[in-house]
């Protein structure tokens, strides 16, 4: 199954419906004027035309209903056609996507396909959309909006530094030690209700913006650097300025004057 085939099949029927409604609106205005002016001859003629147009419109609606009824949305989801076509559109439009059916990542979004109910979840938001190109457009517009949102890299770096210092105390580590970013996230969002408003994908997106900002020091002059990890589960996937994936696992803050 392919939604675009269904879309093309619906185009003539949609046009017939649109034209029928437009004709009825024009005839309705004419009937109103004729009734006010007492033009009985044309009034009768236009009412007859409205009857014919209404019959044609009913036929077009019945045909459209049959076409829609023949589109098996559940099978479209279950057999993987929908997911495959989403991936194809992403590839065509150079939208980064990772994951396996039914859960994908379109950074920084998490996409989940609910096969049973034929729904899509973009993070926690349910979207009723069976047209792959339309869904991908929703994703790209959301990404553009997020990228345009104001972001102060130095402020975020300072917040990370504060979380880092708390982590050192908790872990009994020395300054300059690498600390997992996942540990800092738990400090920044310590409770479940906070994580609903600021989930790990949002954290990853902020890390990406900090990474891509080129900043490497806080307002107070503390330098920082990200590090990798051999444990892939500890890494946070981001996209750099070129749209290439990078994996960040740790961060350390240090003062060059002290550590030199």
Backbone torsions as a table, in degrees:
resi	resn	phi	psi	omega
1	UNK	NA	148.1	179.4
2	UNK	-141.8	123.4	-177.2
3	UNK	-60.8	-34.8	-177.3
4	UNK	-65.1	-31.3	174.8
5	UNK	-65.4	-45.3	177.0
6	UNK	-61.6	-41.1	179.7
7	UNK	-59.7	-44.5	179.4
8	UNK	-66.4	-38.1	178.1
9	UNK	-63.4	-32.1	-177.3
10	UNK	-81.5	-18.7	-175.0
11	UNK	-57.2	-50.3	179.5
12	UNK	-61.9	-38.7	-179.3
13	UNK	-68.9	-39.7	177.4
14	UNK	-62.9	-40.3	179.4
15	UNK	-64.9	-40.7	178.7
16	UNK	-62.7	-41.2	178.7
17	UNK	-65.1	-45.2	-179.8
18	UNK	-62.8	-44.7	-179.8
19	UNK	-65.7	-38.6	179.8
20	UNK	-64.1	-42.4	179.2
21	UNK	-65.3	-41.4	179.7
22	UNK	-63.5	-40.6	179.0
23	UNK	-64.2	-43.0	178.8
24	UNK	-63.0	-37.9	178.7
25	UNK	-65.6	-42.4	178.3
26	UNK	-64.8	-45.1	-179.7
27	UNK	-65.1	-35.0	179.4
28	UNK	-63.5	-41.0	177.8
29	UNK	-65.3	-40.4	179.4
30	UNK	-64.0	-43.6	179.4
31	UNK	-60.7	-40.0	179.9
32	UNK	-61.7	-45.3	179.7
33	UNK	-66.0	-42.7	-178.7
34	UNK	-65.5	-35.3	178.4
35	UNK	-68.1	-39.5	179.7
36	UNK	-70.0	-37.5	-177.1
37	UNK	-85.8	-13.4	-179.9
38	UNK	84.3	23.0	179.9
39	UNK	-83.5	79.7	-173.4
40	UNK	-65.7	-37.5	-177.8
41	UNK	-61.7	-51.6	-179.9
42	UNK	-71.3	-28.1	176.7
43	UNK	-61.2	-47.9	179.2
44	UNK	-64.0	-40.3	-179.6
45	UNK	-63.2	-44.6	-176.8
46	UNK	-73.4	-31.3	175.7
47	UNK	-65.9	-38.5	176.6
48	UNK	-64.0	-39.4	178.5
49	UNK	-66.0	-37.1	177.8
50	UNK	-64.0	-37.8	179.0
51	UNK	-63.4	-44.0	179.0
52	UNK	-65.8	-41.9	-179.8
53	UNK	-65.3	-39.5	179.4
54	UNK	-64.4	-37.7	179.0
55	UNK	-65.9	-41.9	178.9
56	UNK	-66.0	-38.4	178.8
57	UNK	-65.2	-41.6	177.7
58	UNK	-60.5	-42.0	179.2
59	UNK	-63.5	-42.0	179.1
60	UNK	-64.7	-39.6	178.8
61	UNK	-66.3	-39.9	178.4
62	UNK	-64.9	-39.7	177.9
63	UNK	-65.6	-40.6	178.9
64	UNK	-65.5	-41.1	179.3
65	UNK	-62.0	-38.3	178.9
66	UNK	-66.9	-42.3	179.1
67	UNK	-63.1	-43.5	178.3
68	UNK	-64.0	-41.8	-179.9
69	UNK	-63.6	-27.4	179.8
70	UNK	-80.5	-11.2	178.3
71	UNK	-85.0	112.2	-176.9
72	UNK	-89.4	91.5	-178.5
73	UNK	-62.5	-36.0	-179.2
74	UNK	-64.9	-45.4	178.5
75	UNK	-65.5	-36.0	179.1
76	UNK	-58.8	-39.1	176.8
77	UNK	-74.4	-50.6	-170.7
78	UNK	-65.2	-36.7	-176.4
79	UNK	-83.4	-0.7	174.8
80	UNK	87.2	-1.8	-179.3
81	UNK	-61.1	-42.2	-178.0
82	UNK	-61.2	-49.1	-179.6
83	UNK	-62.6	-43.4	-179.7
84	UNK	-60.6	-39.6	-178.5
85	UNK	-73.6	-30.8	173.5
86	UNK	-63.0	-46.4	-179.8
87	UNK	-62.8	-37.5	179.4
88	UNK	-65.3	-41.3	178.9
89	UNK	-66.9	-40.1	177.7
90	UNK	-60.2	-43.7	179.3
91	UNK	-63.6	-42.6	-179.1
92	UNK	-63.2	-36.4	-176.2
93	UNK	-100.6	10.4	178.2
94	UNK	57.5	41.6	175.9
95	UNK	-94.5	121.9	-178.4
96	UNK	-67.1	128.9	178.4
97	UNK	-144.1	138.3	178.0
98	UNK	-136.8	157.9	177.1
99	UNK	119.4	-179.7	179.6
100	UNK	-132.3	151.8	179.3
101	UNK	-51.1	130.5	7.1
102	UNK	-104.7	17.5	-176.7
103	UNK	-120.9	129.7	-178.2
104	UNK	-133.4	162.0	172.7
105	UNK	-118.7	124.1	171.7
106	UNK	-120.0	85.5	-167.0
107	UNK	-43.0	127.9	3.2
108	UNK	-96.1	18.6	-176.3
109	UNK	-86.9	150.2	170.7
110	UNK	-107.8	124.6	-177.5
111	UNK	-112.1	128.7	178.2
112	UNK	-128.0	130.5	178.0
113	UNK	-96.2	120.7	177.8
114	UNK	-94.8	95.1	-174.5
115	UNK	-63.0	-42.2	-175.1
116	UNK	-60.5	-40.5	-176.5
117	UNK	-105.9	1.8	-178.6
118	UNK	54.3	47.6	177.8
119	UNK	-120.4	158.1	175.1
120	UNK	-119.9	139.1	176.3
121	UNK	-113.9	122.2	174.8
122	UNK	-102.9	101.9	-163.8
123	UNK	58.5	-119.8	-180.0
124	UNK	-100.6	0.2	-177.5
125	UNK	-89.0	125.3	179.0
126	UNK	-82.8	130.2	179.8
127	UNK	-123.1	124.4	177.8
128	UNK	-94.6	99.6	-175.3
129	UNK	-154.8	121.9	178.8
130	UNK	-109.9	8.2	177.0
131	UNK	-102.7	109.6	-176.7
132	UNK	-52.5	-45.8	-177.7
133	UNK	-62.9	-36.2	179.0
134	UNK	-69.3	-40.1	178.9
135	UNK	-65.2	-44.9	179.9
136	UNK	-62.8	-35.4	177.1
137	UNK	-64.1	-38.6	176.6
138	UNK	-61.4	-41.9	179.5
139	UNK	-64.5	-47.7	-176.6
140	UNK	-66.2	-37.0	177.2
141	UNK	-65.7	-39.1	177.3
142	UNK	-64.6	-40.7	178.3
143	UNK	-63.5	-42.9	178.9
144	UNK	-62.1	-41.2	179.8
145	UNK	-64.6	-42.7	179.2
146	UNK	-63.4	-41.9	-178.3
147	UNK	-67.2	-27.0	179.9
148	UNK	-85.9	-13.6	-178.2
149	UNK	-65.0	146.4	-178.4
150	UNK	-63.8	142.1	-179.9
151	UNK	-152.0	125.4	178.4
152	UNK	-103.3	103.3	-175.9
153	UNK	-60.9	-39.4	-178.1
154	UNK	-67.5	-37.5	178.2
155	UNK	-65.1	-44.1	179.7
156	UNK	-65.6	-38.9	177.9
157	UNK	-61.8	-38.4	178.1
158	UNK	-65.7	-39.2	177.4
159	UNK	-65.1	-39.5	176.3
160	UNK	-63.7	-40.0	-179.8
161	UNK	-62.7	-40.7	179.0
162	UNK	-65.3	-42.2	178.2
163	UNK	-65.6	-37.1	178.9
164	UNK	-61.4	-44.5	-179.7
165	UNK	-63.2	-39.7	177.2
166	UNK	-65.0	-39.2	179.3
167	UNK	-63.9	-39.5	178.7
168	UNK	-61.1	-41.7	179.2
169	UNK	-65.3	-43.8	-178.0
170	UNK	-66.4	-39.1	-177.2
171	UNK	-90.7	-5.0	-177.4
172	UNK	56.6	51.8	-179.8
173	UNK	-111.9	158.1	179.0
174	UNK	-82.2	150.5	174.8
175	UNK	-56.0	141.9	-178.6
176	UNK	93.0	-6.4	178.0
177	UNK	-74.6	141.7	175.0
178	UNK	-69.1	133.4	178.1
179	UNK	-124.6	138.8	179.6
180	UNK	-63.5	135.0	177.5
181	UNK	-61.9	-31.7	178.4
182	UNK	-62.5	-32.2	177.2
183	UNK	-69.7	-37.4	178.7
184	UNK	-68.7	-33.9	178.5
185	UNK	-61.3	-41.4	-179.3
186	UNK	-65.3	-28.5	177.0
187	UNK	-77.2	-40.0	-180.0
188	UNK	-68.8	-32.9	179.5
189	UNK	-130.6	78.4	-171.1
190	UNK	-73.5	-23.3	-175.5
191	UNK	-117.6	154.8	-177.3
192	UNK	-55.6	-40.6	-177.7
193	UNK	-68.0	-28.1	176.5
194	UNK	-71.8	-36.0	-177.7
195	UNK	-71.5	-18.9	174.8
196	UNK	-69.1	-36.7	179.4
197	UNK	-84.6	-25.3	-178.5
198	UNK	-137.6	82.5	-176.4
199	UNK	-82.1	179.2	-175.4
200	UNK	-66.9	-29.2	177.2
201	UNK	-68.7	-37.1	176.6
202	UNK	-65.4	-39.5	177.1
203	UNK	-63.1	-43.7	179.2
204	UNK	-62.3	-37.5	-179.7
205	UNK	-67.0	-40.2	177.0
206	UNK	-65.9	-38.1	176.7
207	UNK	-62.5	-39.6	179.2
208	UNK	-63.6	-42.4	-179.6
209	UNK	-66.9	-36.3	176.6
210	UNK	-67.7	-45.0	179.7
211	UNK	-58.7	-42.3	-176.8
212	UNK	-81.8	-10.3	-178.5
213	UNK	-73.3	-23.2	-177.4
214	UNK	86.3	-5.9	178.3
215	UNK	-70.6	143.4	177.2
216	UNK	-137.2	18.9	178.9
217	UNK	-152.3	154.1	177.4
218	UNK	-83.3	176.7	177.6
219	UNK	-60.8	-29.9	-178.7
220	UNK	-85.1	1.3	175.7
221	UNK	92.3	3.0	177.9
222	UNK	-74.3	125.3	178.7
223	UNK	-79.3	156.4	175.7
224	UNK	-146.5	156.9	175.6
225	UNK	-148.9	144.5	177.7
226	UNK	-86.8	156.8	178.3
227	UNK	-139.9	161.4	179.7
228	UNK	-91.1	-175.8	175.8
229	UNK	-151.6	146.6	176.7
230	UNK	-73.2	-21.8	178.0
231	UNK	-86.2	102.3	-176.8
232	UNK	-60.0	-28.1	-179.0
233	UNK	-68.0	-20.8	-179.7
234	UNK	-88.2	-9.4	-175.9
235	UNK	-86.2	149.2	177.2
236	UNK	-113.2	122.5	-176.7
237	UNK	-84.4	129.9	176.0
238	UNK	-132.7	173.3	173.5
239	UNK	-115.8	135.7	178.0
240	UNK	-85.3	-172.2	-176.1
241	UNK	-60.5	-29.6	-179.0
242	UNK	-88.0	2.8	-179.3
243	UNK	81.3	11.1	179.1
244	UNK	-90.3	144.1	-178.1
245	UNK	-76.2	142.2	174.4
246	UNK	-132.1	151.6	-180.0
247	UNK	-118.7	117.7	179.1
248	UNK	-108.8	132.6	-178.9
249	UNK	-120.2	-40.9	-174.9
250	UNK	-129.7	170.1	172.9
251	UNK	-148.3	148.3	173.3
252	UNK	-137.3	143.6	177.0
253	UNK	-112.3	140.2	-177.4
254	UNK	-152.9	158.7	177.6
255	UNK	-110.7	113.2	-174.6
256	UNK	-60.0	-33.8	-177.9
257	UNK	-66.0	-31.8	-178.1
258	UNK	-84.8	-42.8	-173.6
259	UNK	-81.6	-13.5	-177.1
260	UNK	-65.3	NA	NA
